[in-house]
């Protein structure tokens, strides 16, 4: 598709998250402005029917066209999400009409991207089958439980799998949109947009969206929650399945089943995520040699540190430290930007 005709259609529907719509729209608009119009983005809002759509913030958005009126080729189909309260925390709301439209429209788009809990809509439409994806940390367990055919990674800010992109929650929609601009027009334009937005350019797609202990809500079992805190506090300890099961006074097999049932992930994956977070904190906040970082974080060797950081964050320990090093006395935002 010519670079001067990048049609972006964003789905809007009742209770959609406002920033998930307006954040990316602002990024694309600024890309056009900063490029003197050469970026060619044309953003349209599509909804179930004409008129105003009330967002989760109470602000109403005007629909440009109905779902049925979306035709022709799209450059980007962007799907935000909506949540509803649940007994154990927020739950992604699945609107069958939106799912059907996404399934029908996705083949007409060069790429498809979801923001926040919009990943649940892509999964329900069958677009994430056999793919790795992310979503807001608070609904990652729901996504994994509802769609076992999807490899859910609750840690990254965004994930790209071929022509399908999934983004994490709230302000991460801006990081995702900047990554799309960078893919289309290069880092220079994306950086110009980030400067206008006073954003840190650019958070790596693999940078964690939230800390490991808070990446899932409290479980129904106090002993599991206490074990999670133990893992976080002792990343360099013996966190083998055998040791953790013994701490819980359970057999390894029963422990593994209970842990996955309560947390939505395996003990090994949780331990690796906790150790990676410990390594990230050391890389961001100290000048310790990589050998010490690997030992203190429980990853053991520099080789394992390199392999884990590259696989989960898509970069190297040295590159991560250069980008996210926080000098003593410096401050940083809640989202780590």
VEXDRENVO-564460 format. One record per residue (C-alpha): residue in one letter; x, y, z; residue number from 1. Coordinates in steps of 0.001 Angstrom, whole numbers, plus 500000, padded with zeros to 6 digits. Layout:
A, X, Y, Z, NUM;
...
//
This chain:
X, 500000, 500000, 500000, 1;
X, 501461, 503407, 499112, 2;
X, 502957, 505244, 502073, 3;
X, 500689, 508232, 501412, 4;
X, 497533, 506191, 501854, 5;
X, 497717, 504459, 505220, 6;
X, 494124, 503949, 506242, 7;
X, 493799, 503133, 509940, 8;
X, 490416, 501922, 511191, 9;
X, 489895, 501836, 514958, 10;
X, 486967, 499906, 516398, 11;
X, 484824, 501748, 518932, 12;
X, 481948, 500294, 520928, 13;
X, 480185, 500964, 524247, 14;
X, 482543, 501163, 527265, 15;
X, 485675, 500948, 525112, 16;
X, 488761, 502272, 526909, 17;
X, 489131, 505904, 525851, 18;
X, 492934, 506097, 525774, 19;
X, 493143, 502909, 523708, 20;
X, 491357, 504843, 520949, 21;
X, 492672, 508384, 521345, 22;
X, 496284, 507474, 522207, 23;
X, 497134, 505705, 518939, 24;
X, 495022, 508204, 516974, 25;
X, 497129, 511045, 518381, 26;
X, 500368, 509233, 517525, 27;
X, 499276, 508760, 513900, 28;
X, 498080, 512389, 513667, 29;
X, 501403, 513679, 514998, 30;
X, 503286, 511422, 512582, 31;
X, 501437, 513141, 509745, 32;
X, 502165, 516569, 511164, 33;
X, 505844, 515888, 511834, 34;
X, 506312, 514464, 508323, 35;
X, 504534, 517340, 506606, 36;
X, 501714, 515005, 505626, 37;
X, 503981, 512420, 504002, 38;
X, 503213, 509716, 506581, 39;
X, 499768, 509452, 505005, 40;
X, 497815, 508173, 507992, 41;
X, 494042, 508525, 507769, 42;
X, 492265, 507464, 510949, 43;
X, 488618, 506429, 510941, 44;
X, 486468, 505293, 513863, 45;
X, 484104, 502419, 513090, 46;
X, 481299, 501343, 515389, 47;
X, 478202, 499156, 515464, 48;
X, 475993, 502101, 514451, 49;
X, 476150, 505801, 513661, 50;
X, 476135, 508363, 516435, 51;
X, 478022, 508799, 519669, 52;
X, 479663, 505952, 521582, 53;
X, 480104, 506285, 525324, 54;
X, 483574, 505206, 526439, 55;
X, 484590, 503794, 529822, 56;
X, 485654, 507313, 530862, 57;
X, 482200, 508706, 530105, 58;
X, 483541, 510709, 527157, 59;
X, 481583, 510150, 523949, 60;
X, 483229, 509558, 520591, 61;
X, 481610, 510191, 517220, 62;
X, 481637, 507239, 514820, 63;
X, 482827, 507958, 511247, 64;
X, 481225, 504867, 509757, 65;
X, 479447, 501731, 510851, 66;
X, 481031, 498305, 510816, 67;
X, 478986, 497414, 507730, 68;
X, 480340, 500456, 505901, 69;
X, 483983, 499469, 506279, 70;
X, 485057, 498153, 502897, 71;
X, 488123, 498081, 500689, 72;
X, 491701, 497547, 501794, 73;
X, 492955, 498777, 505162, 74;
X, 496510, 499473, 506155, 75;
X, 495911, 498896, 509870, 76;
X, 492972, 497499, 511807, 77;
X, 493261, 498583, 515440, 78;
X, 491144, 496831, 518070, 79;
X, 490919, 498265, 521596, 80;
X, 489066, 496555, 524403, 81;
X, 486599, 496976, 527234, 82;
X, 486487, 495524, 530725, 83;
X, 483774, 494642, 533174, 84;
X, 484086, 494039, 536919, 85;
X, 484412, 490454, 538069, 86;
X, 484509, 488755, 541470, 87;
X, 488295, 488391, 541264, 88;
X, 489119, 491587, 539416, 89;
X, 488509, 493057, 535964, 90;
X, 487417, 490791, 533127, 91;
X, 487686, 491494, 529407, 92;
X, 484279, 492005, 527854, 93;
X, 483671, 489986, 524704, 94;
X, 481118, 491551, 522355, 95;
X, 480046, 488945, 519740, 96;
X, 479193, 491676, 517208, 97;
X, 482672, 493179, 517474, 98;
X, 484305, 489730, 517303, 99;
X, 482367, 488845, 514140, 100;
X, 483331, 492138, 512513, 101;
X, 487009, 491716, 513424, 102;
X, 487008, 488183, 511988, 103;
X, 485406, 489463, 508789, 104;
X, 487556, 492574, 508409, 105;
X, 491020, 491323, 509417, 106;
X, 491774, 489684, 506039, 107;
X, 491350, 493080, 504351, 108;
X, 494083, 494700, 506484, 109;
X, 497831, 494681, 505948, 110;
X, 498262, 494305, 509703, 111;
X, 496052, 493962, 512751, 112;
X, 496849, 495352, 516182, 113;
X, 495086, 495139, 519528, 114;
X, 495575, 497393, 522491, 115;
X, 495123, 496375, 526106, 116;
X, 492303, 493841, 526493, 117;
X, 491500, 494093, 522783, 118;
X, 493674, 490975, 522513, 119;
X, 490729, 489014, 523884, 120;
X, 488667, 490102, 520870, 121;
X, 491429, 489037, 518460, 122;
X, 491658, 485684, 520230, 123;
X, 487896, 485190, 520107, 124;
X, 488058, 485915, 516369, 125;
X, 490675, 483164, 515959, 126;
X, 493464, 485549, 514948, 127;
X, 495850, 484583, 517746, 128;
X, 495714, 480803, 517394, 129;
X, 499235, 479398, 517489, 130;
X, 500708, 482845, 518172, 131;
X, 502435, 484548, 521092, 132;
X, 500469, 487516, 522422, 133;
X, 500217, 489908, 525340, 134;
X, 497454, 491885, 526983, 135;
X, 496928, 493942, 530119, 136;
X, 498514, 492081, 533021, 137;
X, 495235, 491966, 534962, 138;
X, 493459, 489851, 532322, 139;
X, 496370, 487737, 531082, 140;
X, 495249, 484724, 533114, 141;
X, 491761, 485035, 531622, 142;
X, 493186, 485133, 528106, 143;
X, 495325, 482048, 528764, 144;
X, 492417, 480145, 530305, 145;
X, 489904, 481066, 527600, 146;
X, 492299, 480448, 524715, 147;
X, 494844, 477691, 525491, 148;
X, 495880, 477707, 521821, 149;
X, 497397, 481166, 522367, 150;
X, 500827, 481534, 523988, 151;
X, 500095, 484341, 526441, 152;
X, 503075, 486336, 527701, 153;
X, 501842, 488817, 530330, 154;
X, 505180, 490602, 530628, 155;
X, 506003, 492596, 527458, 156;
X, 504666, 496012, 526522, 157;
X, 503844, 494718, 523074, 158;
X, 504383, 491586, 520994, 159;
X, 504604, 491220, 517230, 160;
X, 503733, 487902, 515608, 161;
X, 503886, 488287, 511845, 162;
X, 501234, 490806, 510801, 163;
X, 499502, 490610, 514194, 164;
X, 500503, 492963, 517003, 165;
X, 499194, 492853, 520573, 166;
X, 499818, 495558, 523139, 167;
X, 499660, 495731, 526903, 168;
X, 497617, 498072, 529023, 169;
X, 496831, 501757, 529155, 170;
X, 499835, 503942, 528196, 171;
X, 501474, 501016, 526363, 172;
X, 499075, 501781, 523496, 173;
X, 501326, 504757, 522728, 174;
X, 504427, 502565, 522648, 175;
X, 502690, 500182, 520271, 176;
X, 501565, 502997, 517975, 177;
X, 505092, 504432, 517936, 178;
X, 506425, 500999, 516975, 179;
X, 503947, 500886, 514074, 180;
X, 505102, 504320, 512914, 181;
X, 508736, 503201, 513192, 182;
X, 507971, 500126, 511099, 183;
X, 506323, 502272, 508423, 184;
X, 508621, 505298, 508321, 185;
X, 511698, 504610, 510435, 186;
X, 512961, 505508, 513873, 187;
X, 513581, 509183, 513071, 188;
X, 509909, 509993, 512568, 189;
X, 508867, 507857, 515550, 190;
X, 511387, 509742, 517679, 191;
X, 510041, 513098, 516491, 192;
X, 506526, 512034, 517486, 193;
X, 507744, 510790, 520875, 194;
X, 509427, 514133, 521534, 195;
X, 506171, 515944, 520826, 196;
X, 504380, 513615, 523228, 197;
X, 507182, 514019, 525792, 198;
X, 507532, 510240, 525780, 199;
X, 510579, 508103, 526354, 200;
X, 511487, 506644, 522980, 201;
X, 511370, 504013, 522896, 202;
X, 510528, 501394, 525418, 203;
X, 511560, 498042, 524051, 204;
X, 508592, 495864, 523113, 205;
X, 509966, 493351, 525574, 206;
X, 510221, 495757, 528486, 207;
X, 508037, 494546, 531326, 208;
X, 504667, 496224, 531713, 209;
X, 504475, 495503, 535435, 210;
X, 506295, 493757, 538236, 211;
X, 506008, 489992, 538552, 212;
X, 504298, 489856, 541978, 213;
X, 501543, 492169, 540714, 214;
X, 501146, 490602, 537278, 215;
X, 498221, 488547, 538548, 216;
X, 495701, 489251, 541314, 217;
X, 495836, 487527, 544700, 218;
X, 494936, 483859, 544459, 219;
X, 492356, 481948, 546462, 220;
X, 495161, 480291, 548421, 221;
X, 497212, 482224, 550928, 222;
X, 500037, 479685, 550761, 223;
X, 500435, 480281, 547003, 224;
X, 500551, 484050, 547530, 225;
X, 503160, 483599, 550266, 226;
X, 505172, 481350, 547956, 227;
X, 505084, 483976, 545201, 228;
X, 506489, 486541, 547642, 229;
X, 509160, 484059, 548710, 230;
X, 510179, 483595, 545066, 231;
X, 510363, 487346, 544552, 232;
X, 512381, 487908, 547736, 233;
X, 514824, 485046, 547133, 234;
X, 515533, 484872, 543383, 235;
X, 518982, 483413, 544008, 236;
X, 517673, 480646, 546282, 237;
X, 516724, 477067, 545481, 238;
X, 513524, 477592, 543503, 239;
X, 513401, 474204, 541844, 240;
X, 510021, 472495, 541561, 241;
X, 511128, 469998, 544177, 242;
X, 512105, 472707, 546677, 243;
X, 508943, 474749, 546117, 244;
X, 506721, 471676, 546377, 245;
X, 508446, 470686, 549616, 246;
X, 507877, 474199, 550969, 247;
X, 504168, 473702, 550222, 248;
X, 504202, 470137, 551652, 249;
X, 502863, 468829, 548327, 250;
X, 504077, 466352, 545758, 251;
X, 505749, 467955, 542740, 252;
X, 502945, 466889, 540433, 253;
X, 500172, 468174, 542681, 254;
X, 502079, 471398, 543362, 255;
X, 502538, 472086, 539649, 256;
X, 498836, 471561, 539025, 257;
X, 497745, 473800, 541918, 258;
X, 500218, 476562, 541026, 259;
X, 499110, 476708, 537404, 260;
X, 495456, 476596, 538441, 261;
X, 495920, 479556, 540783, 262;
X, 498335, 481716, 538774, 263;
X, 497733, 480786, 535145, 264;
X, 501378, 479876, 534590, 265;
X, 503862, 477145, 535481, 266;
X, 506222, 477346, 538466, 267;
X, 509237, 477329, 536125, 268;
X, 507871, 480199, 534027, 269;
X, 507015, 482216, 537143, 270;
X, 510456, 481669, 538645, 271;
X, 512166, 482687, 535406, 272;
X, 510032, 485836, 535210, 273;
X, 510859, 486723, 538824, 274;
X, 514568, 486165, 538223, 275;
X, 514461, 488214, 535042, 276;
X, 512800, 491057, 536933, 277;
X, 515510, 490891, 539582, 278;
X, 518130, 491054, 536818, 279;
X, 516345, 494008, 535217, 280;
X, 516376, 495926, 538503, 281;
X, 520099, 495321, 538870, 282;
X, 520781, 496331, 535272, 283;
X, 518685, 499472, 535685, 284;
X, 519903, 500532, 539107, 285;
X, 523492, 499311, 539554, 286;
X, 526803, 499064, 537759, 287;
X, 527391, 495501, 538900, 288;
X, 529246, 493308, 536384, 289;
X, 527080, 490868, 534483, 290;
X, 528560, 487964, 536462, 291;
X, 527213, 489487, 539692, 292;
X, 523867, 490326, 538099, 293;
X, 523489, 486744, 536915, 294;
X, 524374, 485333, 540331, 295;
X, 522252, 487739, 542412, 296;
X, 519207, 487294, 540191, 297;
X, 519408, 483510, 540344, 298;
X, 520024, 483117, 536631, 299;
X, 523407, 481667, 537501, 300;
X, 525695, 482361, 534571, 301;
X, 526261, 485226, 532163, 302;
X, 525350, 482856, 529350, 303;
X, 521954, 482125, 530936, 304;
X, 521447, 485843, 531612, 305;
X, 522130, 486653, 527946, 306;
X, 519894, 483855, 526706, 307;
X, 516980, 484781, 528991, 308;
X, 517149, 488527, 528305, 309;
X, 517374, 487994, 524561, 310;
X, 514526, 485478, 524488, 311;
X, 512139, 487398, 526741, 312;
X, 513096, 491025, 526089, 313;
X, 514472, 490842, 522564, 314;
X, 517721, 492591, 523455, 315;
X, 521010, 492015, 525320, 316;
X, 521791, 492801, 528967, 317;
X, 524245, 495516, 527912, 318;
X, 521761, 497127, 525519, 319;
X, 519017, 496960, 528142, 320;
X, 521277, 498634, 530704, 321;
X, 522232, 501437, 528272, 322;
X, 518585, 502178, 527538, 323;
X, 517054, 501877, 530995, 324;
X, 519877, 502708, 533404, 325;
X, 518564, 504989, 536161, 326;
X, 521244, 507178, 537697, 327;
X, 521266, 507669, 541483, 328;
X, 518814, 510383, 542454, 329;
X, 516925, 510190, 539179, 330;
X, 513181, 509657, 539126, 331;
X, 511119, 507505, 536845, 332;
X, 507447, 507142, 536065, 333;
X, 505175, 504501, 537509, 334;
X, 505180, 502646, 534203, 335;
X, 508981, 502617, 534049, 336;
X, 509149, 505060, 531150, 337;
//
